[in-house]
């Protein structure tokens, strides 16, 4: 089953907030935030986020079923780097290639603006790590105890994709 991918606009803020809260309710450790914090934010805050970052949305039958964001890092010494964030696909739409479509759309936008894109992913999230590795992301480190939810700590793999590195470079 296919999905239509497009950049989310500030007018999409309500649906963006809804899917983000759904993701945070289910798996806050994957997004490094929490439901209680973001539920307090108004729709205008989410509209601002969509205005200041590239956020791609995946739609199936007119419903937003997945998102992935990209931001250019701030400050002159870091402006050559971007950050992939907020990758989420609703469970009912997983294993249909939607995550790959979202990732490819974000990478296309990133490639036009930065030399390198970075991300962090919970080490236990093997499907996500495999997806990132399949498009060329390489792990360059691990942040131990990157986040804590309840009494459980989560380590995160730090990964990067250098657009200038040849595809066959180890």
N, C-alpha and C positions, 0 to 999 in steps of 0.2 A: 504494500500500500504506500502510495507516495504522499508527499506533503509539499505545500507551497512554502517557500522560505522568502521572507522579506524583512527589511530593517523596520524595527518598531519605532514609531514616532511618539511624541508627547501625548497625542490623542489616544494612544494605546495604553496609557498609564494604568487605568483601572484593571484591565485584563493582565497586564504585567504584574501588578501588585498581587492579584489573586493567585496567579501561578507561583509566584515567588513565595507567598505565604503557605501555599500547599506544600511546596518543596521543603520549607523550613519546619513545617509541622511534622513531616515524614522523616526527614534526614538532615537536621541542622548541621551535623558534623561535616557534611559534604559541601556546605556553603559558608562555613565559618561565621555564622551569625545565629540569631535565634528568633523564633516567632514573636515572642513578647516584645522585643525591641522594634522589629519592623512593622508589626501590627499597629503600633502607635503612630507610625508615620502616615501623613496624609497623602492623598493621590498626587498632589502637587509636587511632593518630594520625589515620587517615582517618575513624574513627568520630567523633572529636572535631570534625573539620572539618564533618562532616554535622550534628553537634549544634549548632554555632555559626553555621551559614550556611544559606541556602536553596539546596539543590542539587536541581534537577529531573532526572529520568531519563526517557529514552524507551525503551520496551520493545516489541520485536517478537517474537512467539511466545515470550514469557517471557524473552527475552534482552535485557540492557541494551545498547543500541546507540548511545546518545548521552547527553551530560550538559551542563548549563549551570548555573553558580552565581551567586549574588547575595549580597553582604554589605553591611551598612550601615557606612559609614565611621566610624571611632572618633573620639571627642572631640566635645564640645559644638558647636564651630563647624562641624564637618563632618557632624553627625548627620542633616542634611537630604539628604545625598547617599548614593547607593549605588554599587556597582561590580559590573558584569557580568564574570564571569571563567570560565575553564575550559570554554568552548563547544567541544564536539567531537562529531562524528557519525562513526561508523565508515564507511570508504570504501564498503563494500557496501550501506550504507543511505542514502547521499547522493543528492541530486536526487529525493527522494521527499516533500519538505515537512517532514521531521522537524526540521530546524534551525529552521524557522519555528514549528513547534509548541512546541519547547523555548523559543525566544525569547519567544513570546507568554505562556507559562506563567510565565517568570521576570518579565516585565514586569508581569503581573497581580499577582504577589506584591510586587514593588517598589513599584508604584503605591499600595499600601495602607500603605507604610512610609516612603517618601521622596518628595521633590519632584523630584529629578533623579537620573538614573542615567548613569554614565560607563563608558567602556571604552577599551581600546587594542587595536588590531588591526594586524598586519603590513601595511604599505601594499601589498605585492605580492599580498596575499590578496584579490583582487577579488571573488570570490563572497561572502565574508563581509561585505565592505564594502557590497556591493549589498544584501544582506539587511538589514543594520543601517539603511542609508539608507531602505529601503522602509518601515520602521516609524517613521521620523521622526528617527533619530539624525542629528546634524549634526557635521561635522568642525570642531573649534575650534583645532587645532594639530597639529604634527608633532614627535615626538621623534626626532631623528636619532641613528643608531647606538644605538638603544634596547637592543639585545641583540647579542651576538656568539657565533656558534657556529663553531668552527674558525677559519677566516680570513675568514668572511663576516659582515658587519654587516647588521642589519635595522632599518629605520626603521619607526616605528609611528605610525599616525594616531590622534589623540586625538579621541574622539567623545562626545557627550552627547545625552541626550534629556530635555528639561524637560517634565515632565507638566503643568505649569501654562501652557505656551506654547500658544496656539491652533494648531490643525493647519495653518491657512493662513498662519501667520506665517513670513516668509522666514528 
